[in-house]
Amino acid sequence: MNALTVTAKGQITLKKEIMRHLGIHPGDKVAVEKLADGRIEIRPVKPTGKISEVFGMLKRQGQRPVSIEEMNEVIAKGWAGAL
């Protein structure tokens, strides 16, 4: 059993061993469920959704689409310090 200390702000820090066991990393979200016997259950929150949901999220009204070739050209100029 691992004992954790609660800070004055009411926060706890999970040890690396526990984080590895849960498969979580700093910044990940966890779900905390209160159980009837006074215990809590901590589970990693797995992202949901489809990759297709991000398509078009950068689209701006009235702005024409940019081709891959145009993107590569701008990237090359940026790396060359020409921008």
Secondary structure, 3 states (H helix, E strand, C coil): CCCCCCCCCCCCCCCHHHHHHHCCCCCCCEEEEECCCCCEEEEECCCCCCHHHHCCCCCCCCCCCCCHHHHHHHHHHHHCCCC
